[in-house]
């Protein structure tokens, strides 16, 4: 701790609720202080002196980027929701935030090794990171928090959305309302959140198989126009509309709305819909879609809290923690109740 930040007897006395004279005696190893009080004072001083002085330091945000995905503007928008919240937290600590994109495993390793000299702490977005590259996170020698992954390490904290719960709860809700033939719309991205949602849908079908049902995945595309075309072709080619559609994210939900209007499908009279992620306010839809709201900003707030806890305690050996953030169900008007036979 620098001299300008050195603890004073007055500050310690105020924090511990004891007299300044008692603190002075303990700090100077003088008699007149009982052993328990002296222990409290010295432990408090040691703890405060071990804290990292964050002012003026740098936090490095490393993002493993799928080049093709990064060109999709609507995907960048979701990243910005959380990034703005995290930037606010860093600035509140009077620190600097640097964003570094890496496009290969080699670049990822180089960035992690260099972080020791560049930053006090690292936040790593693992959404597109190849699974075989995840062990490289151990190369980071400063406090590290990873998000968009549920893979745990011995030295890093992990924060992710509870995708499995949202999908299985949504499927159960559809089934409760009499829907058996449930189709899943997936986009062409393979990020962690989407992989987790697809696994959950598949698991739910297998665990709750009725009449020999099998998972029905419908690939769409990387943007709204292509996805709308793919969905319309799929629905047009069926002999009978599915009871319901589970939409993977807001892009597939917007595309589904376009396709349904083109085919004059009435929602929810002809087909029910539930999805994950809210539709941006700028997008007009003819219905209020039932969905699970994804708390992008809340995730980054938790990431920030976990990182600053590590930094302020100056301890890389704190047990690794995992936080799964639930998505809140937002009731709309796109689920009809079917006759349950």
Secondary structure by P-SEA (a helix, b strand, c coil): ccccccccaaaaaaaacccaaaaaaaaaccccccaaaaaaaaaaaaaaaaccccccbbbbbbbbccccccccaaaaaaaaaaaaaaaaaaaaacbbbbbbbbccaaaaaaaaaaccccccbbbbbcccccccccccccccccbbbbcccccccccbbbbbcaaaaaaaaaaaaaaaacccbbbbbbcccccaaaaaaaaaaaaaaaaaccccccbbbbbbcccaaaaaaaaaaaaaaccccccbbbbccaaaaaaaaaaaaaacccccccbbbbbccccccccccccccbbbbbaaaaaaaaaaaaaaaaaaaccccccbbbbbbbbbbbbcccccccccc
